[in-house]
Structures are given as structure tokens and as C-alpha cells.
């Protein structure tokens, strides 16, 4: 039986309500507000769709954003 080792990550995870800047992917350079925090990612609200009047949301990996102070 092998011992399971947990990865130690030096990535600062965002909290709900934090503003983040996306560093890679199709939404690179955009900023958004964190709505939900998951184990491997966060759900971010990027803005409002003017045609449907609904929020624009996307899922971003913890590796692909930085928290804006």
C-alpha cells in the first residue's frame, strides 16, 4: 500500500467576491468577480450580456488566473 501524497501548491486561491485577472485561455486579459470556488477551479462572472440581460460566466483553473489586489 503506497502512501498518497498531496500536491503542495504555491498558487494563491481566490475567495468568493475577489476580483481576478485571467492569464491564459480565450478570456486572457479579462477581469471578473469570483462567484464559486471549487477544488480545481473557480467560476467567474465577467459581465452582463446586454441582449439577454444575463450574467456572462466562465470556469477558470486555479493555474490560469491571478488575484487582483
N, CA, C and O atoms as CSV, one atom per row, in Angstrom:
chain,resi,resn,atom,element,x,y,z
A,1,UNK,N,N,0.828,-1.188,0.000
A,1,UNK,CA,C,0.000,0.000,0.000
A,1,UNK,C,C,0.868,1.246,0.000
A,1,UNK,O,O,1.624,1.506,0.936
A,2,UNK,N,N,0.741,1.984,-1.042
A,2,UNK,CA,C,1.532,3.210,-1.173
A,2,UNK,C,C,0.824,4.364,-0.471
A,2,UNK,O,O,-0.403,4.464,-0.483
A,3,UNK,N,N,1.616,5.215,0.129
A,3,UNK,CA,C,1.044,6.392,0.777
A,3,UNK,C,C,0.683,7.418,-0.286
A,3,UNK,O,O,1.433,7.651,-1.233
A,4,UNK,N,N,-0.465,8.013,-0.107
A,4,UNK,CA,C,-0.873,9.065,-1.028
A,4,UNK,C,C,-0.299,10.382,-0.541
A,4,UNK,O,O,-0.437,10.745,0.627
A,5,UNK,N,N,0.342,11.084,-1.450
A,5,UNK,CA,C,0.889,12.386,-1.083
A,5,UNK,C,C,0.089,13.471,-1.769
A,5,UNK,O,O,-0.272,13.359,-2.940
A,6,UNK,N,N,-0.178,14.512,-1.023
A,6,UNK,CA,C,-0.931,15.635,-1.564
A,6,UNK,C,C,0.017,16.609,-2.217
A,6,UNK,O,O,1.094,16.886,-1.690
A,7,UNK,N,N,-0.377,17.132,-3.367
A,7,UNK,CA,C,0.441,18.137,-4.034
A,7,UNK,C,C,0.403,19.421,-3.213
A,7,UNK,O,O,-0.663,19.872,-2.794
A,8,UNK,N,N,1.552,19.989,-2.994
A,8,UNK,CA,C,1.621,21.264,-2.304
A,8,UNK,C,C,1.699,22.338,-3.381
A,8,UNK,O,O,2.636,22.380,-4.178
A,9,UNK,N,N,0.698,23.197,-3.384
A,9,UNK,CA,C,0.607,24.212,-4.418
A,9,UNK,C,C,0.938,25.583,-3.845
A,9,UNK,O,O,0.495,25.933,-2.751
A,10,UNK,N,N,1.720,26.356,-4.595
A,10,UNK,CA,C,2.030,27.705,-4.136
A,10,UNK,C,C,1.122,28.733,-4.812
A,10,UNK,O,O,1.376,29.935,-4.735
A,11,UNK,N,N,0.064,28.261,-5.473
A,11,UNK,CA,C,-0.885,29.148,-6.135
A,11,UNK,C,C,-1.856,29.684,-5.091
A,11,UNK,O,O,-2.435,28.917,-4.321
A,12,UNK,N,N,-2.032,31.015,-5.067
A,12,UNK,CA,C,-2.985,31.602,-4.135
A,12,UNK,C,C,-4.380,31.468,-4.720
A,12,UNK,O,O,-4.664,32.006,-5.791
A,13,UNK,N,N,-5.243,30.757,-4.025
A,13,UNK,CA,C,-6.604,30.579,-4.488
A,13,UNK,C,C,-7.436,31.796,-4.111
A,13,UNK,O,O,-7.265,32.376,-3.040
A,14,UNK,N,N,-8.323,32.164,-4.998
A,14,UNK,CA,C,-9.214,33.294,-4.765
A,14,UNK,C,C,-10.355,32.870,-3.847
A,14,UNK,O,O,-10.680,31.688,-3.741
A,15,UNK,N,N,-10.950,33.846,-3.193
A,15,UNK,CA,C,-12.129,33.627,-2.370
A,15,UNK,C,C,-13.336,34.235,-3.083
A,15,UNK,O,O,-13.182,35.021,-4.017
A,16,UNK,N,N,-14.517,33.872,-2.645
A,16,UNK,CA,C,-15.734,34.422,-3.236
A,16,UNK,C,C,-15.729,35.944,-3.063
A,16,UNK,O,O,-15.472,36.460,-1.975
A,17,UNK,N,N,-16.014,36.637,-4.145
A,17,UNK,CA,C,-16.048,38.098,-4.126
A,17,UNK,C,C,-14.759,38.755,-4.579
A,17,UNK,O,O,-14.743,39.956,-4.849
A,18,UNK,N,N,-13.669,37.989,-4.668
A,18,UNK,CA,C,-12.390,38.538,-5.124
A,18,UNK,C,C,-12.456,38.846,-6.623
A,18,UNK,O,O,-13.202,38.208,-7.365
A,19,UNK,N,N,-11.676,39.819,-7.050
A,19,UNK,CA,C,-11.526,40.124,-8.463
A,19,UNK,C,C,-10.257,39.446,-8.949
A,19,UNK,O,O,-9.210,39.543,-8.308
A,20,UNK,N,N,-10.352,38.753,-10.093
A,20,UNK,CA,C,-9.192,38.064,-10.648
A,20,UNK,C,C,-8.928,38.555,-12.065
A,20,UNK,O,O,-9.814,39.085,-12.735
A,21,UNK,N,N,-7.689,38.367,-12.502
A,21,UNK,CA,C,-7.283,38.660,-13.862
A,21,UNK,C,C,-6.885,37.342,-14.505
A,21,UNK,O,O,-6.040,36.622,-13.974
A,22,UNK,N,N,-7.484,37.022,-15.638
A,22,UNK,CA,C,-7.239,35.753,-16.323
A,22,UNK,C,C,-5.944,35.859,-17.114
A,22,UNK,O,O,-5.763,36.800,-17.888
A,23,UNK,N,N,-5.034,34.892,-16.924
A,23,UNK,CA,C,-3.708,34.966,-17.518
A,23,UNK,C,C,-3.525,34.121,-18.772
A,23,UNK,O,O,-2.533,34.294,-19.479
A,24,UNK,N,N,-4.459,33.206,-19.071
A,24,UNK,CA,C,-4.333,32.411,-20.295
A,24,UNK,C,C,-5.691,31.877,-20.718
A,24,UNK,O,O,-6.643,31.869,-19.938
A,25,UNK,N,N,-5.764,31.434,-21.961
A,25,UNK,CA,C,-7.012,30.914,-22.497
A,25,UNK,C,C,-7.711,31.936,-23.375
A,25,UNK,O,O,-7.146,32.983,-23.692
A,26,UNK,N,N,-8.946,31.630,-23.768
A,26,UNK,CA,C,-9.680,32.518,-24.676
A,26,UNK,C,C,-10.100,33.825,-24.017
A,26,UNK,O,O,-10.343,34.812,-24.710
A,27,UNK,N,N,-10.189,33.846,-22.710
A,27,UNK,CA,C,-10.596,35.049,-21.974
A,27,UNK,C,C,-9.388,35.812,-21.422
A,27,UNK,O,O,-9.543,36.649,-20.532
A,28,UNK,N,N,-8.195,35.533,-21.937
A,28,UNK,CA,C,-6.957,36.137,-21.438
A,28,UNK,C,C,-7.051,37.664,-21.396
A,28,UNK,O,O,-7.493,38.302,-22.352
A,29,UNK,N,N,-6.626,38.232,-20.266
A,29,UNK,CA,C,-6.611,39.674,-20.109
A,29,UNK,C,C,-7.875,40.246,-19.481
A,29,UNK,O,O,-7.884,41.409,-19.078
A,30,UNK,N,N,-8.928,39.466,-19.390
A,30,UNK,CA,C,-10.175,39.958,-18.813
A,30,UNK,C,C,-10.139,39.833,-17.293
A,30,UNK,O,O,-9.406,39.017,-16.734
A,31,UNK,N,N,-10.941,40.656,-16.647
A,31,UNK,CA,C,-11.073,40.609,-15.195
A,31,UNK,C,C,-12.504,40.253,-14.852
A,31,UNK,O,O,-13.434,40.591,-15.586
A,32,UNK,N,N,-12.676,39.566,-13.732
A,32,UNK,CA,C,-14.016,39.176,-13.312
A,32,UNK,C,C,-14.090,38.945,-11.822
A,32,UNK,O,O,-13.074,38.910,-11.129
A,33,UNK,N,N,-15.307,38.786,-11.339
A,33,UNK,CA,C,-15.568,38.579,-9.914
A,33,UNK,C,C,-15.849,37.101,-9.659
A,33,UNK,O,O,-16.650,36.487,-10.364
A,34,UNK,N,N,-15.184,36.528,-8.642
A,34,UNK,CA,C,-15.346,35.111,-8.313
A,34,UNK,C,C,-16.717,34.896,-7.673
A,34,UNK,O,O,-17.085,35.577,-6.717
A,35,UNK,N,N,-17.474,33.922,-8.228
A,35,UNK,CA,C,-18.805,33.606,-7.731
A,35,UNK,C,C,-18.788,32.316,-6.914
A,35,UNK,O,O,-19.431,32.231,-5.867
A,36,UNK,N,N,-18.039,31.295,-7.401
A,36,UNK,CA,C,-17.967,29.986,-6.746
A,36,UNK,C,C,-16.530,29.508,-6.770
A,36,UNK,O,O,-15.839,29.670,-7.776
A,37,UNK,N,N,-16.066,28.912,-5.658
A,37,UNK,CA,C,-14.719,28.332,-5.594
A,37,UNK,C,C,-14.859,26.817,-5.511
A,37,UNK,O,O,-15.571,26.299,-4.650
A,38,UNK,N,N,-14.178,26.109,-6.405
A,38,UNK,CA,C,-14.150,24.648,-6.432
A,38,UNK,C,C,-12.737,24.178,-6.094
A,38,UNK,O,O,-11.842,24.999,-5.897
A,39,UNK,N,N,-12.531,22.849,-6.025
A,39,UNK,CA,C,-11.214,22.298,-5.696
A,39,UNK,C,C,-10.158,22.684,-6.725
A,39,UNK,O,O,-9.052,23.078,-6.355
A,40,UNK,N,N,-10.487,22.576,-8.018
A,40,UNK,CA,C,-9.510,22.800,-9.080
A,40,UNK,C,C,-9.770,24.052,-9.911
A,40,UNK,O,O,-8.997,24.362,-10.818
A,41,UNK,N,N,-10.848,24.775,-9.612
A,41,UNK,CA,C,-11.198,25.924,-10.446
A,41,UNK,C,C,-12.099,26.898,-9.701
A,41,UNK,O,O,-12.518,26.654,-8.569
A,42,UNK,N,N,-12.383,28.007,-10.370
A,42,UNK,CA,C,-13.334,28.987,-9.863
A,42,UNK,C,C,-14.316,29.333,-10.981
A,42,UNK,O,O,-13.980,29.243,-12.162
A,43,UNK,N,N,-15.522,29.726,-10.601
A,43,UNK,CA,C,-16.497,30.217,-11.564
A,43,UNK,C,C,-16.510,31.727,-11.422
A,43,UNK,O,O,-16.660,32.266,-10.325
A,44,UNK,N,N,-16.347,32.408,-12.566
A,44,UNK,CA,C,-16.152,33.850,-12.578
A,44,UNK,C,C,-17.252,34.521,-13.401
A,44,UNK,O,O,-17.622,34.045,-14.474
A,45,UNK,N,N,-17.763,35.633,-12.879
A,45,UNK,CA,C,-18.715,36.443,-13.632
A,45,UNK,C,C,-17.931,37.552,-14.317
A,45,UNK,O,O,-17.307,38.382,-13.656
A,46,UNK,N,N,-17.966,37.563,-15.648
A,46,UNK,CA,C,-17.176,38.514,-16.429
A,46,UNK,C,C,-17.945,39.789,-16.769
A,46,UNK,O,O,-17.334,40.818,-17.057
A,47,UNK,N,N,-19.257,39.733,-16.739
A,47,UNK,CA,C,-20.061,40.901,-17.090
A,47,UNK,C,C,-21.501,40.498,-17.325
A,47,UNK,O,O,-21.938,39.424,-16.910
A,48,UNK,N,N,-22.246,41.392,-18.009
A,48,UNK,CA,C,-23.655,41.158,-18.299
A,48,UNK,C,C,-23.855,41.154,-19.815
A,48,UNK,O,O,-23.355,42.032,-20.518
A,49,UNK,N,N,-24.592,40.156,-20.308
A,49,UNK,CA,C,-24.954,40.090,-21.722
A,49,UNK,C,C,-26.092,41.086,-21.960
A,49,UNK,O,O,-27.189,40.895,-21.434
A,50,UNK,N,N,-25.851,42.151,-22.746
A,50,UNK,CA,C,-26.875,43.184,-22.920
A,50,UNK,C,C,-28.127,42.709,-23.663
A,50,UNK,O,O,-29.210,43.254,-23.450
A,51,UNK,N,N,-27.996,41.709,-24.525
A,51,UNK,CA,C,-29.148,41.227,-25.285
A,51,UNK,C,C,-30.102,40.400,-24.424
A,51,UNK,O,O,-31.321,40.542,-24.525
A,52,UNK,N,N,-29.547,39.547,-23.587
A,52,UNK,CA,C,-30.375,38.658,-22.765
A,52,UNK,C,C,-30.493,39.142,-21.318
A,52,UNK,O,O,-31.293,38.611,-20.548
A,53,UNK,N,N,-29.693,40.151,-20.949
A,53,UNK,CA,C,-29.664,40.689,-19.586
A,53,UNK,C,C,-29.335,39.593,-18.559
A,53,UNK,O,O,-29.902,39.554,-17.467
A,54,UNK,N,N,-28.400,38.702,-18.942
A,54,UNK,CA,C,-27.937,37.621,-18.069
A,54,UNK,C,C,-26.451,37.772,-17.824
A,54,UNK,O,O,-25.746,38.345,-18.654
A,55,UNK,N,N,-25.952,37.262,-16.684
A,55,UNK,CA,C,-24.502,37.342,-16.437
A,55,UNK,C,C,-23.719,36.419,-17.361
A,55,UNK,O,O,-24.185,35.339,-17.724
A,56,UNK,N,N,-22.512,36.866,-17.739
A,56,UNK,CA,C,-21.597,36.039,-18.529
A,56,UNK,C,C,-20.649,35.386,-17.529
A,56,UNK,O,O,-19.914,36.078,-16.824
A,57,UNK,N,N,-20.666,34.047,-17.466
A,57,UNK,CA,C,-19.845,33.317,-16.509
A,57,UNK,C,C,-18.942,32.338,-17.240
A,57,UNK,O,O,-19.265,31.875,-18.334
A,58,UNK,N,N,-17.795,32.026,-16.621
A,58,UNK,CA,C,-16.882,31.033,-17.168
A,58,UNK,C,C,-16.156,30.334,-16.019
A,58,UNK,O,O,-16.112,30.838,-14.896
A,59,UNK,N,N,-15.591,29.170,-16.318
A,59,UNK,CA,C,-14.830,28.394,-15.334
A,59,UNK,C,C,-13.348,28.541,-15.654
A,59,UNK,O,O,-12.932,28.354,-16.797
A,60,UNK,N,N,-12.547,28.880,-14.631
A,60,UNK,CA,C,-11.116,29.102,-14.797
A,60,UNK,C,C,-10.350,28.237,-13.791
A,60,UNK,O,O,-10.685,28.210,-12.607
A,61,UNK,N,N,-9.328,27.538,-14.267
A,61,UNK,CA,C,-8.458,26.740,-13.409
A,61,UNK,C,C,-7.660,27.654,-12.489
A,61,UNK,O,O,-7.348,28.786,-12.856
A,62,UNK,N,N,-7.327,27.167,-11.292
A,62,UNK,CA,C,-6.525,27.962,-10.349
A,62,UNK,C,C,-5.171,28.356,-10.943
A,62,UNK,O,O,-4.584,29.356,-10.531
A,63,UNK,N,N,-4.675,27.580,-11.906
A,63,UNK,CA,C,-3.376,27.861,-12.530
A,63,UNK,C,C,-3.449,29.022,-13.519
A,63,UNK,O,O,-2.414,29.586,-13.872
A,64,UNK,N,N,-4.629,29.386,-13.969
A,64,UNK,CA,C,-4.799,30.303,-15.087
A,64,UNK,C,C,-5.321,31.686,-14.710
A,64,UNK,O,O,-5.850,32.399,-15.564
A,65,UNK,N,N,-5.180,32.073,-13.438
A,65,UNK,CA,C,-5.567,33.427,-13.046
A,65,UNK,C,C,-4.668,33.940,-11.933
A,65,UNK,O,O,-3.942,33.179,-11.293
A,66,UNK,N,N,-4.735,35.249,-11.718
A,66,UNK,CA,C,-4.049,35.887,-10.592
A,66,UNK,C,C,-5.066,36.774,-9.878
A,66,UNK,O,O,-5.922,37.394,-10.510
A,67,UNK,N,N,-4.958,36.823,-8.559
A,67,UNK,CA,C,-5.864,37.642,-7.771
A,67,UNK,C,C,-5.412,39.101,-7.882
A,67,UNK,O,O,-4.233,39.413,-7.714
A,68,UNK,N,N,-6.370,39.985,-8.168
A,68,UNK,CA,C,-6.091,41.421,-8.271
A,68,UNK,C,C,-6.311,42.026,-6.885
A,68,UNK,O,O,-7.313,41.756,-6.223
A,69,UNK,N,N,-5.353,42.846,-6.467
A,69,UNK,CA,C,-5.474,43.457,-5.134
A,69,UNK,C,C,-6.192,44.760,-5.182
A,69,UNK,O,O,-6.377,45.402,-4.149
